Amino acid sequence: MQHPDPEQGVADQPITTLAISSHYQQCLEVAGTTTFAKDAVAALADRQEFAKRGYYEGQAQLQREPENLVDATAVAVLVAGEKVGCLPSYVARELPLTVGVSEPVLYQLHVLRDEKLLAKAYVWLGDGEPQWTYSHDNPPALSSAERSNSSHVAMSTMVREAVAGGGERARQFKRGMVDGVHYLELVEPIKQLKREGRHEEALVLCYKAIQAAEQDAGGREPAPWYTEQAAIVHRKLGEKDKEIEVLRRWLGQCPGGRRAGSKIAERLAKLEQK
């Protein structure tokens, strides 16, 4: 474990456990890391001489902020005397921490230096050695690309586990699959292809997802997001007839009572008025 600099004056203090309600996680994300506390977090990253990606674990101090104009029950997280964030407000209100008293806790910081400083930080409010959600070798997703990939992996894992589990849940997920891929797994790939301007490839995935969503509808309206994305791409490509066609396809699959007032119906009406 990497401890804070000796200048903090808390390196030899014992870490105490502040009891919180059992329904709260003991590993809590620190609020404000990249907003109001971003300068202090950047300064900490500089002191640690982080390269593009950095990891820090050490002591921090929790201290109430009765003078906080936003929330008088706020609890600040301090490292080397600088405020690097606050505890979530729903925890701060219940924490048995007296005004004017500081309590040492374990603190973890993950940093990615991209075009701007990206960071997430956590404190451990529990017994024994911390059970961090993330680690040096398994950092949280920080960049938009990492978040997209993390979301995609999580969704794919959920689908695979559901299918492998068998039973009715597996049958439900299989109804929403085309070519071995569930339509929920196509959200991030479609977004990425659109970002890269690969519109024709995005359309291929959109129509696979539309087919799978129709299979999974079971008398309800199919998930509309994929139709909306196909319509957006067709418009970018100047394909008005195909845009109208895909919108009508969704409405044709939708129960009559669910068509009026839908975004698909509104988009189609505006398009046909032009």
C-alpha positions in Angstrom: 0.0 0.0 0.0 1.3 3.5 -0.8 0.8 5.8 2.1 0.4 9.6 1.9 3.4 11.9 2.2 4.6 12.4 5.8 3.6 16.1 5.5 0.0 15.0 6.1 0.8 14.3 9.7 -1.6 11.3 9.8 0.6 8.5 8.6 0.9 7.0 12.1 -2.7 7.4 13.1 -4.7 4.2 13.4 -7.5 3.8 10.9 -10.8 3.8 12.7 -14.1 2.3 11.5 -17.0 4.7 11.3 -20.2 2.6 11.6 -22.7 3.3 8.8 -26.0 1.6 8.1 -25.7 -1.9 6.8 -27.6 -1.1 3.7 -24.8 1.2 2.5 -21.8 -0.1 0.7 -18.6 0.2 2.7 -16.6 1.1 -0.4 -18.0 4.5 -1.3 -17.2 6.7 -4.3 -16.1 10.2 -3.4 -18.2 12.9 -4.9 -16.8 16.0 -6.6 -13.5 14.4 -7.7 -13.6 16.0 -11.2 -15.9 19.0 -10.4 -15.4 21.2 -7.4 -12.3 19.3 -6.2 -10.6 18.8 -9.5 -7.7 21.2 -8.8 -6.8 19.5 -5.5 -7.0 16.1 -7.2 -4.8 17.3 -10.0 -2.3 18.6 -7.5 -2.3 15.2 -5.7 -1.7 13.5 -9.1 1.2 15.9 -9.7 2.8 15.2 -6.4 2.6 11.5 -7.1 4.2 12.1 -10.5 1.6 10.1 -12.3 2.1 9.4 -16.0 -0.9 9.0 -18.3 -2.6 6.7 -15.8 -2.0 6.7 -12.0 -3.1 4.9 -8.9 -2.8 6.1 -5.3 -3.9 4.5 -2.0 -3.3 6.0 1.4 -4.9 7.9 4.2 -7.4 10.7 4.1 -9.3 12.6 6.7 -13.1 12.9 7.0 -14.3 16.2 8.4 -17.7 17.8 8.7 -18.4 21.1 6.9 -21.2 22.9 8.8 -20.3 26.1 6.8 -21.0 24.3 3.5 -23.6 26.5 1.8 -25.0 23.6 -0.3 -25.3 21.0 2.5 -24.7 21.8 6.1 -24.3 18.1 6.9 -21.6 17.6 4.2 -18.5 15.6 5.1 -15.3 16.6 3.2 -12.5 14.1 2.2 -9.1 15.7 2.8 -5.7 14.5 1.6 -2.6 16.5 2.8 -5.0 19.1 4.1 -6.7 19.7 0.7 -10.3 18.9 0.0 -10.4 16.2 -2.7 -14.1 15.6 -2.6 -17.0 14.8 -0.3 -18.9 11.7 0.9 -22.2 11.0 -0.8 -24.8 13.2 0.9 -27.0 10.2 1.8 -24.2 8.7 3.8 -22.9 12.0 5.3 -26.2 12.7 7.0 -26.0 9.4 9.0 -22.3 9.2 9.7 -21.5 9.5 13.4 -18.9 12.2 12.9 -18.8 15.1 15.3 -18.3 18.7 14.0 -14.7 19.7 14.6 -13.3 16.2 14.7 -11.4 14.6 11.9 -11.4 10.8 11.4 -8.7 9.0 9.2 -9.9 6.6 6.6 -8.4 4.7 3.7 -8.6 6.5 0.3 -8.1 5.3 -3.2 -7.6 7.4 -6.4 -7.6 6.3 -10.0 -6.4 8.9 -12.6 -6.3 9.1 -16.3 -4.6 12.1 -18.0 -6.4 12.5 -21.3 -7.3 15.8 -22.9 -8.4 16.6 -19.4 -8.0 15.0 -16.0 -10.3 12.0 -15.6 -10.5 10.5 -12.1 -12.5 8.4 -9.7 -11.9 8.1 -6.0 -13.2 5.9 -3.2 -13.0 5.7 0.6 -13.3 2.5 2.7 -15.7 2.7 5.7 -15.6 -0.9 6.9 -13.8 -3.4 9.2 -10.5 -4.9 8.4 -8.6 -4.7 5.1 -10.4 -2.7 2.5 -12.3 -4.7 -0.2 -12.0 -2.2 -2.9 -14.4 -2.4 -5.9 -11.4 -1.6 -8.2 -7.7 -2.0 -7.9 -4.4 -1.0 -9.5 -4.8 -3.8 -12.1 -8.5 -3.4 -12.4 -9.3 0.3 -12.6 -12.7 1.8 -13.2 -13.7 3.0 -16.6 -12.7 6.6 -16.9 -12.7 7.7 -20.5 -15.8 7.6 -22.7 -14.3 4.8 -24.7 -13.6 2.8 -21.5 -17.1 3.4 -20.2 -18.6 2.2 -23.5 -16.5 -0.9 -23.5 -17.3 -1.6 -19.9 -21.0 -1.2 -20.5 -20.7 -3.5 -23.5 -18.8 -6.2 -21.6 -21.3 -6.0 -18.7 -24.2 -6.4 -21.0 -22.6 -9.3 -22.9 -21.7 -11.1 -19.7 -25.3 -10.7 -18.4 -26.7 -12.2 -21.7 -24.2 -15.1 -21.7 -24.9 -15.9 -18.0 -28.7 -15.8 -18.6 -28.5 -18.1 -21.6 -26.1 -20.5 -19.8 -28.5 -20.6 -16.8 -31.2 -22.3 -18.8 -34.9 -22.3 -18.0 -37.4 -19.6 -18.9 -34.9 -16.7 -18.5 -32.7 -18.4 -21.1 -35.6 -18.8 -23.5 -36.5 -15.2 -23.1 -33.0 -14.0 -24.0 -32.7 -16.5 -26.9 -35.8 -14.9 -28.4 -33.9 -11.6 -28.7 -30.9 -13.1 -30.5 -29.9 -13.0 -34.2 -26.7 -14.7 -35.4 -25.9 -15.6 -31.7 -26.0 -11.9 -30.5 -28.7 -10.4 -28.4 -30.0 -7.0 -29.5 -29.0 -5.5 -26.1 -25.4 -6.3 -27.0 -25.6 -4.1 -30.1 -26.1 -0.7 -28.4 -22.5 0.2 -27.9 -21.3 -1.2 -31.3 -23.9 0.9 -33.1 -23.0 4.0 -31.2 -19.3 3.5 -32.0 -19.9 2.9 -35.7 -21.9 6.1 -35.9 -19.2 8.0 -34.1 -16.7 6.8 -36.7 -19.0 7.7 -39.6 -19.3 4.1 -40.7 -23.0 4.5 -41.4 -23.6 1.5 -43.7 -22.1 -0.8 -41.1 -24.2 0.8 -38.4 -27.3 0.1 -40.4 -26.4 -3.6 -40.7 -26.3 -3.9 -36.9 -29.5 -1.7 -36.5 -31.5 -4.1 -38.7 -30.2 -7.1 -36.9 -31.2 -5.6 -33.7 -34.6 -4.6 -35.1 -35.3 -8.1 -36.2 -34.2 -9.5 -32.8 -36.3 -6.9 -30.9 -39.4 -7.9 -33.0 -38.8 -11.6 -32.1 -38.6 -10.6 -28.4 -41.6 -8.3 -28.4 -44.2 -11.0 -27.5 -47.2 -8.9 -28.5 -45.7 -5.7 -27.0 -44.0 -2.9 -29.0 -40.4 -3.8 -30.0 -37.6 -1.8 -28.3 -37.7 1.5 -30.3 -34.1 2.7 -29.9 -32.8 0.6 -32.8 -35.4 1.9 -35.2 -34.7 5.4 -34.1 -31.0 4.9 -34.8 -31.7 3.4 -38.2 -33.9 6.4 -39.1 -31.2 8.8 -38.0 -28.6 7.1 -40.1 -30.9 6.9 -43.2 -31.4 10.7 -42.8 -27.7 11.3 -42.6 -27.4 9.3 -45.9 -30.2 11.3 -47.5 -32.4 8.1 -47.7 -35.8 9.6 -47.0 -37.8 6.6 -48.4 -35.8 4.1 -46.3 -36.2 6.3 -43.2 -40.0 6.3 -43.7 -40.0 2.5 -44.4 -38.1 1.6 -41.1 -40.4 3.9 -39.1 -43.5 2.3 -40.6 -42.0 -1.1 -39.9 -41.9 -0.4 -36.2 -45.4 1.0 -36.2 -46.6 -2.1 -38.0 -45.2 -4.3 -35.2 -46.6 -2.1 -32.4 -50.0 -2.7 -30.8 -52.5 -0.1 -31.9 -52.9 1.4 -28.5 -49.2 2.1 -28.2 -48.6 3.9 -31.6 -50.2 7.3 -31.0 -47.9 9.6 -29.2 -44.8 7.5 -29.6 -41.6 9.2 -30.8 -41.6 6.9 -33.8 -45.1 8.1 -34.9 -44.1 11.8 -34.2 -41.0 11.4 -36.3 -42.9 9.8 -39.2 -45.6 12.4 -39.1 -43.1 15.2 -39.4 -41.2 13.4 -42.1 -44.4 12.8 -44.2 -45.4 16.5 -43.9 -42.2 17.6 -45.6 
